[in-house]
């Protein structure tokens, strides 16, 4: 069985392993931590500005707080999907052990902004509705649609085609993806709770929470790229250079 070198780790057709995915993700993120954090930060700056605006406003009404929280949540979700798109090129270049610039990664990711946002909105609506139906359907849908953004950017698919592609790629491996998803959620929540306790509810606390959100987004973006790559290898046996030829 042939294998493809991915950042110092091997990926073989027919294999998709949680441990391998996590090892690759930490290795890729660790080698270019500053770049990936910056790639996540740039699209998410409006979230921080909105948070600062809320802190500086004087005694907002309960309805105003609710509307602000809803808008912030929606904006966060949309911009995190954009941040995932802007990180893909860098992640795949790191897998190939090739250099990349922040400008190139931003350019390639932002070129797909409209369909990426469309995918993000539909995935969010689908999983959100599923969460309202006793949580489990939402988790299942989240696992099925986990690689819709990479499919949209790498394969240049439309909104619904990207979602269908993700459903096809994740079939047979959704328990592994659920395990990865659960691990990311737990780490993100624990980190946010710890920083909230350290920094409080004021400016310092909000800044620390935002910084952790950026780091978590960068990690999630690299993780999604690795999962997408390993699913393509496991199901299609495609090599890394062929998969990333879209960037050349």
Secondary structure, DSSP 8 states (H G I E B T S, - for coil): --EEEETTEEEETT---HHHHHHHHHHHHHHTHHHHHHHHHHHHHHHHHHHHHHHHSSS--HHHHHHHHHHHHHHHHHHHHHHHHHHHHHHHHHHTT----HHHHHHHHHTTHHHHHHHHHHHHHHHHHHHHTTTHHHHHHHHHTTTHHHHHHHS---HHHHHHHHHHHHTT-HHHHHHHHHHHHHHHHHHHHHHHHHH-SSHHHHHHHHHHHHHHHHHHHHHHHHHHHHHHHHHH---HHHHGGGG-
